[in-house]
Amino acid sequence: MDAADVDGDSLRYQWRVTGGTIENRNARETVWTLPEGPGLHFAYVLVSDGKGGYVEQQYAASSDAIGGEGRAPQPVSHVPPPVTEIAGAPRRLRFHASGDTNFAPPGGGAAVRRMVYLPDVQVQVVSGAEVVFSGASDLSGEVSLPKLRAGESYQVRCATNQGAVLELCGRFTLEQDAKAAVVTLESPTRDARNGARNLRLHGHVALADGGVCGTENEFLGIQSAATVQLLAVDGTSLAPPVRVNRFGDYAIDAAVAVTARLKLRVQCESYATTLDLPPPASPVLGYVSSSPVELSHQIPNSRPRTVKMLASGPDGNVRGEMLQLEFEGDQSKALPQPDHFLTYKGKDTRRSACMYYRSFGAAGDCDDQGRMVRPISFEDWKRQHKFKPYAGTNTEYRADFINRMDLNLVRRMVATENAPDSIAFYVCNHPGPDGSTQAEVDRVIEAGLRDEKRVACVAMEWTTTPGVNAGLPFTKFLTFAPDGSLLPSINLDGRGEKFMPGACVACHGGTQYNGRFPDKGNPSPYLGARFLPFDTGNFRFGSSPRLTEQAQSEAIFELNRLVRATEPSTSKSPSTATTRLIDGWYAHGGKTLDKSYVPPNWRVDETQAHAGAGKFYREVIGSSCRTCHTALGDNFDWDFIGPLGLRTQAEPYVCGGTPDVARNATMPNALVTMNRVAERTRTDPTLAALMRNFLGCDSPRPDPAYPKR
């Protein structure tokens, strides 16, 4: 690994792999022993400079040419642990500093508001006299609550300082048909023991290149953040250190002498400095809570950068390649945080991933480090669902394509139905093309059909689990490595490993998931997730006769039929967003998907206000939004909302630029999708104008004062 540091800092290295073993040396070179059997495996190196700068690089190496087959695992099966189901839903709490937190842009100009989310808020959630949750907020200022009972009201008590008395900071009621949701709460500004906290201090701490000090890397087990601490002028501590959040912001409320001279200590790993607080706006009144104070600081350090990464085998020949999945000019480069994409619904940990698998019997247990104990294998799963070579009288349906608009992977999809309440799919993934020519598409599809460079196989099943979801079938997800071992995480876009089930829920939805799968007790595996319909307008197909879109149209029809069969249907809600979309595709009565389909609410008169609605739907909503949004449920179904209501709901998430940095420019939440839309918009001025009309922008706006770096 060749890495550079413009500040001349000594660099440190940490290594991890998805397959095989690697020596975790603090060195630019190490030894990676690949696993037995074929497959594409990934090594990660995290390079740091000791002063808050981090960069991660991914390297891919194939073991296809090494030869040999992996060891056949012994069959494993487990009985899922008992679950006590309750009617209700999870909640995610998001805490931000109270009042106006205004920031002066570094380049000058009027101060702008920016919401400051608060890490380490001490939280209790109470129903009646019962404390149903106790914990603390993370670096995003978030707390993921377990499933709460519907029909009850809850009080949230919180404190921003450790040891402070918890105060009421919010209430919410869970309705009978509640779904997962986010509740945003302000921190209290009064401490029951210390009285009013008259100093309200906030600011932004960033590296010289705009990056945030530290990193959150669950795969490597590393979390680092800057801290700030309020001091008296003589250096005496007036409050414990406060962590800077993942956006680089902090806020402190404290009771101080109104005319006090104060300092702020800023620490970013080995870097530390002490700053003088600005004097109060009024020398007479002194520090008062109605006049917040901003104190921001730029750390004189930039993140290291990777230059080159090479691996050689025992024979000295180069093996594999350094992965670069984003390029200069890609819109995603302006949003480089590792957890920006595929995390909108939540972000899991190694332990919560294990607990998810354990909840429906895919793992026997979880050890103290969150590692799976006796997990099932891909062969175990295929045997259970009667896929070849374990098939019975069931029929398998297969299709091979590239999902060019969301992940750009070669996908070998297989599905079967063993009973009306037992439907299963699996898809084995291989690298997609770097370019867009048909020759490149054919080459990577043929390589995938030879099972070269298999990345992972993702399995989805719609089955029952005893004691869960009133005995009705529901959707579950599993990820298997090239050797068939169960994986807790997967990297779908080059932005690092994301743990299950959050990596799937990001697009497949989850009415009973919000923030993180519970990592204690015996949580229910019911996520409220859905299968995604197969949208051929977003696929690339091979040119050989058996691989064309036309040749596979009947197989894709059958795949969509099975997806439709997994959709819930009640007398109250006889159709869903997914069933309406599939029915619209095949309304003509044939088995070829109608790629020109436009839903009724988008078939508007081409008046001045709505001109181009059909084109915008087909080229933006249809290509980039609709399949995930149908899985998220009716409230997020852009097909139903139509052009009139779209901008009101979508603009903050697509365009950003609002004070709420947690939601700005979070959509599309898939990296490849965001870049594909941006490419189309740059080359089609008409489409760019439609983006501005129906969404409010043709590219994301920067965050207030400080871009999201």
C-alpha positions, 0 to 999 in steps of 0.5 A: 500500500502506497499512501501519501500525507501532505502534512508529513505525518507518520501513517498507521495501518489496519487490515481486515478481509472478507475471506481468508485470513490477513495479518493485521500489521501496523505496516504498509505490507502484510500477508493475506491468505486467500480461502479455499475454493473460487470467488472474489474476496476483499481486503480493506486497509484503513490508513490513519495519521494519528490526528483524525485523518482516515482513508479506507482502501478496498482491494479485490482478489480472485481465488478462481485460478488457485484451484481446489474446492472449499470443504463441504460443511456439515449440515446445520439447522437450528430451532429459532428462539421463542419470541414474544410478539407485541403489536407495535413498532420501533422508533428512532429518536434524534436529538438536536440542540435547542434554539437557533444554532447559527453558523457564520460561513468560513468564506463570509456572509450572513450566518445560517442555521444548521441543526446540531445533533447531539451524541451521548445524550442520556435517554430514558423512555417511560410508559406510565411508571415503567422504564422501557428503554435506557441508553445514550445517543450515538455520533449521529445523535440517534437512539434506536428504540426496540419495538414498543407497544401500540396504543400507549403514550411514551415520555422521553427523559434526557440529559445532555450531561452525564450525571445530570438529572433527566428532564422531560424532552418529548412525548409521543404516542404509538397508534394501533397501526404504527409503522417505524418512524423517526422522532426528532427532539430538542435537548433541554436547556435547564438542569434541575440541579444547576438551574438555567444553563445560561451559556449556549455554545456551538461550533464546527470542528473540521480538518483543513480539507473539510473532513471530520476528525475521526471515523466510524468503522464497524467492520474494523471495530473503530470509532473515533471523534473529536472532543471539546471541553469547556474550561475556566480561564485558568484551565480548570474543567467546567464540564466533561468533554463533549464529542463532536458529532459525525457532521463535525458539529458540537453544542454545549449548554452550561451554567457559568458566571455571566461575565466569566472568561472561558476557554475551549479545549479541542482534542482530535486524537493526538492534536490538541489546542485551547481556544478563547471563547468570544466575549458575550454579545452584551458586556452588561448582560454577559452570557445569556441563553438567548444569545448563543455563541459560535466557536468553530475551529479548523484543525491544521491537518488533512486526511491521508490519501491512497496512491497505489495498492498491489498484491502479488502471489507466491510466484511474484505475479500481481493478483487482483486490483485496487478498487476504484468505483467512483471517479472525478465528476461523480456526484457521489464524490461530494458526499464522501462519508462512508455511511452516506449511502444504503443507511437511510433506514439504519445501520447495523453492527456485527452483533445486531447482524448476528442477532438478526440471523439468530432470530430465525435460526440461521445462527445458533447463537452470538458470542461476546464479540457478536460473532456467529456461532454455528451459522448455516451455510448456503447449502443448508439454505438451498436444501431447506428451500429445495433448490437444485441439487435438492429440488423436488417437484418445485419449479425454478425460474431463472434470469441473468442480467445487470442491474445497471441503475442501482448496483451495477452487478451481474445478477444470476437470479433464481426463485422457486415456490414450495407452497403458498406460504413458502417462496424463496429467491437467491441471487449470485452477484458478480462484478458489472461492466466499467463501461456501457458497450454491449461487448462489455455487458456480454463479457461480464455476463458470460463470466458470471455464468461461468461463476467467475469472480463470485462476490456473494449470493444474497438469499431472500425467503418469504416463509413462516417462523413459529410465534412470529407475525401471527403465523403469517409468512414474512420476508427474511434476508441472508448473505453468503460468501463465495464458499457458502459461509454465512456473512454478517455484512456486504459491501454493495457500492465500494463505501465499506461493509454494511451489516445485515439486515440494514444493508437490505432494508435500505431498499427493501423497506422495513415497517418494523425496522428503524435504526438498528436490529435489536442486539439484546433479548429475543427480538422478532425477525419480522422486519416488515420488508418486501421483495422488489419487483423486477424492472427490465427498464433498469437492466442490461441483458446479454446479446446471445439468443438465450440471454436477451431481454425477449428470451428471458421475458417469460422468466421475468414475468414468473419472477414478478408473479412470485414477488406479487404473491408475497404482497399482503392483501386484506379487505381493507387494503386489497392492493399495495404499491408493489402489486399496482406496479406489477399489474400496470406492467402487465395490464396488456395481458402478455408476459412482456413487461411494458417499459413505457408504463406510466401510472394513472396519477402521472398521466396528467394534462401536459399543461404549463405546470405539468409539462414533461411529467411522463418523461420525468416519470420514466427517466427519473422516478421509473429508473431511480426511485420506484422499486425501492419506494414501492417496498417502503409502502404507500406513504413513500409511493411516488407512483401514487403521489404523482407530480403535484405532491412530489416536490413537497415531500422529496425536495429536502431529501434529494436537494438538501441545503436545509438546516437538517443535515441528517436528511439533506441529499440522502436520496437516492440512497444508492451510490450508483443510482445517484451517479446515473441520474446525475449523468443523465441530467448533465447530458440532457438539459430538458431532463435537468429542467424537469428535475428543477420543476418536479424536485426543486434542483438538478443536483444537491445543494451544499449543507449550510455553512459547511459542505457535508464532507 
